[in-house]
Amino acid sequence: MTIFHGIKRRTLFAAGLGLLAAPVILRRTAYAAATGETGNMEVTPQPQINQFKLGSIKFTAVRDGFNVLERPYETFGSNQDPQTVQALLAANFLPIDKFANSYAPTVVDTGSDVIVVDTGFGAAGRERGLGQFIAGLKAAGYSPDDVTVVALTHLHGDHIGGLMEGGAPAFKNARYVIGQAEYDFWSDKAREGTPAEGGHKAVLANVVPLAEKATFVKEGDTIASGLTAMLATGHTPGHMIFHVESEGKRLIMTGDTANHYILSLQRPDWEVRFDMDKAQAAATRKKVFDMIATDKIAFLGYHMPFPAVGFVETQETGYRFVPKTYQFDI
């Protein structure tokens, strides 16, 4: 396996540098302050976005949503005793019986292309508070019609659900970049009657209708100026990551290579339930994050704590995650 349009003016609400954890709009604030009553307050959350620059490229990470799941040891470290997983969580000041999962589709604005990397849940997730990517895109000053390229790390539902809106392409002016091996696997009728059938049906509904506008890539192919595709299999058969470089600065968009900043990075050899080839996924995690740590470059992981960007340094059993703060803003 080998691993290897003009910038839009931000809206007033999104102005400034660093983390844009957008405020909530609270109605009846004065009444609540006077009476102490909070039960009937109406809360309208705004999309949570984070913008930063790497060289001449502008990134906008959007929090597509957030959920809390039970029994983390059933997802991460599935080849370990539950008590071992719980001990690692406790040692890192995290709950031992629940974990939080968030999703970070991202806009990469090169100045000549507006590239969306993964699309979140889309309309299917909105009843659960997910599917916020389009709202975040607009909050950052972009329209879906501005998007020129949609690049997909892989074809799981939380990455492709936002491709379609109301039965039509959500990004009508875009071309699509999809890993050849990934598309071939999920679109194949051989998935029918297997555990992958649900994913197959989602690809038929969301991805296959866009195939005529797609470029199918492999290791080393160029997606757009400054972006290169790298094969990083294991999580899925054709999982891709994207190397971004501008003005000598580098970032790797790692997709689902690692899905938890403690359980996947401090113990990269631990099996993850959603990795289709668990041994290969572990080998890929080590190879990718060894490169990131050795070269001291940033990465954006789809399920890392929002804004999903940081660095890693090696430690005895794996890697320590160091989230970004202000280094891209000054």
C-alpha positions in Angstrom: 0.0 0.0 0.0 1.3 3.5 -0.8 0.6 6.5 1.3 1.6 9.0 0.1 -12.8 31.3 -7.7 -11.7 34.1 -5.9 -11.7 34.2 -2.2 -15.1 35.2 -1.0 -15.6 38.1 1.5 -16.7 36.6 4.8 -20.0 37.7 6.2 -20.1 40.3 9.0 -21.1 37.5 11.4 -18.0 35.5 10.5 -15.5 38.4 10.6 -12.3 38.1 12.5 -9.5 35.6 13.0 -9.3 32.2 14.6 -12.1 30.0 15.9 -15.6 31.1 14.8 -17.7 29.4 17.4 -20.8 31.2 16.2 -23.0 32.6 19.0 -26.5 31.5 19.7 -29.3 34.0 19.2 -31.4 34.2 22.4 -34.9 35.6 22.3 -36.6 36.9 25.5 -33.2 37.4 27.1 -34.4 40.5 29.1 -37.4 38.6 30.4 -35.3 35.6 31.4 -32.8 37.9 33.1 -35.6 39.6 35.1 -37.5 36.4 36.0 -35.0 33.6 36.0 -37.3 31.7 33.7 -35.4 29.6 31.1 -37.7 26.8 30.2 -39.5 28.6 27.4 -36.6 30.4 25.9 -36.3 30.0 22.1 -32.7 29.2 21.0 -31.6 29.5 17.4 -28.1 28.0 17.0 -25.9 29.3 14.2 -23.6 27.1 12.3 -20.2 26.6 13.9 -17.3 27.3 11.5 -13.5 27.9 11.7 -11.5 29.7 9.1 -7.7 29.8 8.7 -5.0 30.2 6.0 -2.2 27.9 5.0 0.0 29.8 2.6 -2.4 31.3 0.1 -5.1 28.7 0.7 -8.1 29.5 2.9 -9.8 26.7 4.8 -13.2 26.7 6.3 -14.1 23.8 8.5 -17.8 23.4 9.3 -19.2 21.4 12.1 -21.8 19.4 10.3 -23.1 18.1 13.6 -22.3 16.4 16.9 -23.6 13.4 18.7 -23.0 11.4 21.9 -22.6 7.6 21.6 -22.6 4.9 24.3 -20.0 2.3 25.2 -16.8 3.6 23.4 -15.1 0.3 24.0 -17.5 -1.3 21.5 -16.3 1.0 18.8 -12.6 1.7 19.6 -10.3 -1.0 20.9 -12.8 -3.7 20.0 -9.9 -6.2 20.3 -9.1 -5.1 23.9 -10.8 -5.7 27.3 -13.4 -2.9 27.9 -11.6 -2.1 31.1 -8.4 -1.3 29.2 -10.2 1.1 27.0 -12.0 2.7 29.9 -8.6 3.1 31.7 -7.1 5.0 28.8 -10.2 7.3 28.6 -10.0 8.0 32.4 -6.3 8.7 32.2 -7.1 11.4 29.6 -9.9 13.0 31.7 -12.7 11.6 29.5 -15.9 9.8 30.4 -15.5 6.0 30.3 -19.1 5.2 29.2 -19.8 7.7 26.5 -17.9 9.5 23.7 -18.6 12.5 21.5 -18.4 12.3 17.7 -18.4 15.3 15.4 -18.1 15.8 11.7 -16.0 18.4 9.8 -16.6 18.7 6.1 -14.3 21.5 4.8 -14.0 24.1 2.1 -10.5 24.6 0.6 -10.4 27.9 -1.3 -7.3 28.0 -3.5 -8.2 31.3 -5.2 -9.0 29.5 -8.5 -11.1 26.7 -7.1 -13.6 26.4 -4.2 -13.2 22.7 -3.2 -15.5 20.9 -0.7 -13.9 17.9 0.9 -16.7 15.6 2.1 -20.2 16.8 2.6 -21.7 15.6 5.9 -25.0 14.0 6.4 -27.2 16.4 4.3 -30.9 16.5 4.7 -31.2 13.0 6.1 -29.4 14.1 9.3 -31.2 17.3 10.0 -33.9 15.8 12.3 -31.0 14.7 14.5 -29.3 18.1 14.5 -26.8 17.0 11.8 -26.5 18.1 8.2 -25.4 21.6 8.9 -22.7 21.9 6.2 -24.7 24.0 3.7 -25.7 26.4 6.5 -22.1 26.7 7.5 -21.0 27.2 3.9 -23.4 30.1 3.6 -22.4 31.6 7.0 -18.8 31.7 5.7 -19.9 33.7 2.7 -20.1 31.0 0.0 -23.0 29.7 -2.0 -23.3 26.0 -3.0 -23.1 27.4 -6.6 -19.6 28.7 -5.9 -18.2 25.2 -5.4 -16.1 24.0 -8.3 -14.9 20.7 -7.0 -16.2 18.2 -4.5 -13.5 15.7 -3.3 -14.5 12.7 -1.3 -12.2 10.8 1.0 -14.5 7.8 0.9 -18.1 6.9 0.4 -19.6 6.3 3.9 -22.9 8.0 4.5 -21.6 10.8 6.8 -19.3 11.9 4.0 -21.7 11.6 1.0 -25.1 12.5 2.5 -24.8 16.2 1.5 -24.2 15.5 -2.2 -27.9 15.7 -3.0 -30.6 18.2 -1.9 -34.2 17.5 -2.8 -33.2 14.9 -5.4 -30.9 17.3 -7.2 -27.1 17.9 -6.9 -26.4 20.2 -4.0 -23.4 21.7 -5.8 -24.7 22.1 -9.4 -21.5 23.7 -10.8 -19.0 21.3 -9.3 -17.0 18.4 -10.7 -16.4 15.4 -8.4 -13.3 13.7 -7.4 -13.6 10.1 -6.1 -11.2 7.3 -5.5 -11.4 4.8 -8.3 -11.1 1.7 -6.0 -13.6 3.2 -3.6 -16.2 3.8 -6.3 -15.7 0.4 -7.8 -16.3 -1.3 -4.5 -19.4 0.5 -3.3 -21.1 0.7 -6.7 -20.7 -3.0 -7.4 -23.9 -5.1 -7.3 -21.8 -7.7 -5.5 -22.4 -5.7 -2.3 -26.1 -6.7 -2.4 -26.9 -9.2 0.3 -23.7 -8.4 2.3 -23.1 -6.2 5.3 -22.1 -3.4 2.8 -25.5 -3.4 1.2 -26.7 -0.3 3.1 -23.6 1.6 1.9 -24.1 0.3 -1.6 -27.6 1.7 -1.7 -26.5 5.1 -0.4 -23.9 5.3 -3.1 -26.4 4.4 -5.8 -28.7 7.2 -4.5 -26.0 9.9 -3.9 -22.9 9.2 -5.9 -23.8 7.2 -9.0 -26.1 10.0 -10.4 -23.0 12.3 -10.4 -20.6 9.8 -12.0 -20.7 11.6 -15.4 -19.2 14.7 -13.8 -16.6 12.7 -11.8 -12.9 12.2 -12.1 -11.8 8.9 -10.6 -8.4 9.2 -9.0 -5.7 6.9 -7.6 -2.5 7.4 -5.6 -0.5 10.5 -6.6 -3.2 12.1 -8.9 -3.7 15.9 -8.8 -7.1 17.1 -7.6 -6.5 20.8 -8.1 -3.5 23.1 -7.8 -1.8 22.3 -4.5 -3.9 19.2 -3.8 -2.8 15.6 -4.3 -4.6 12.4 -3.7 -3.0 9.7 -1.5 -4.3 6.2 -1.0 -4.8 5.3 2.7 -6.8 2.0 2.7 -8.2 0.0 5.6 -11.1 2.0 6.9 -12.6 1.3 3.4 -11.1 -0.4 0.4 -10.3 2.8 -1.5 -10.1 5.4 1.3 -8.1 8.5 0.1 -6.4 11.3 2.0 -5.4 14.7 0.5 -2.1 16.4 0.7 -2.4 20.2 0.5 0.7 22.4 -0.1 0.9 26.2 -0.5 3.9 28.5 -0.3 6.0 25.7 1.3 3.3 25.0 4.0 1.6 21.6 4.2 -1.5 20.0 5.6 -2.9 16.5 5.3 -6.7 16.0 5.2 -6.8 12.5 6.8 -10.5 11.7 6.5 -11.3 8.7 8.7 -7.7 7.4 9.0 -8.1 8.1 12.7 -11.5 8.7 14.3 -10.7 9.5 17.9 -8.0 11.9 19.2 -7.2 9.6 22.1 -8.3 6.0 21.3 -7.2 6.0 17.6 -4.0 8.1 18.0 -2.5 7.0 21.4 -3.3 3.4 20.4 -3.2 3.3 16.6 -2.9 -0.5 16.7 -6.3 -0.9 18.4 -9.1 -2.2 16.2 -12.0 0.1 15.3 -15.4 -1.4 14.6 -16.0 0.6 11.4 -12.7 -0.2 9.8 -13.4 -2.7 7.1 -9.9 -4.2 7.1 -8.7 -3.7 10.6 -5.1 -4.8 10.3 -4.7 -2.6 7.2 -6.3 0.3 8.9 -3.9 0.1 11.8 -0.9 -0.1 9.4 -2.2 2.9 7.5 -2.7 4.9 10.7 0.9 4.3 11.7 2.3 5.2 8.3 0.2 8.3 7.8 0.8 9.7 11.3 4.4 8.8 11.4 4.8 11.0 8.3 2.7 13.8 9.9 4.8 13.6 13.1 8.1 13.3 11.4 7.5 16.2 9.0 5.8 18.3 11.7 2.9 19.2 9.5 -0.7 19.9 10.3 -3.6 17.6 9.6 -7.4 17.9 9.5 -9.2 14.8 10.7 -12.9 14.5 9.9 -13.8 13.3 13.4 -11.2 15.1 15.5 -12.5 17.6 18.1 -13.7 20.6 16.2 -12.2 22.6 14.5 -10.6 19.2 13.7 -7.1 20.6 12.9 -3.9 19.9 14.8 -0.6 18.2 15.0 0.8 15.0 16.4 4.0 14.1 18.2 5.2 10.6 18.7 5.0 9.0 22.1 5.7 5.5 23.4 2.5 3.8 22.2 1.4 6.1 19.4 0.8 9.8 19.1 -0.2 12.8 21.2 -2.7 15.1 19.5 -2.0 18.9 19.8 -5.0 21.0 18.6 -4.3 24.1 16.6 -4.7 27.5 18.4 -3.4 30.7 16.8 -0.5 29.5 14.7 -2.3 30.0 11.4 -3.7 33.5 12.4 -0.5 35.5 12.9 
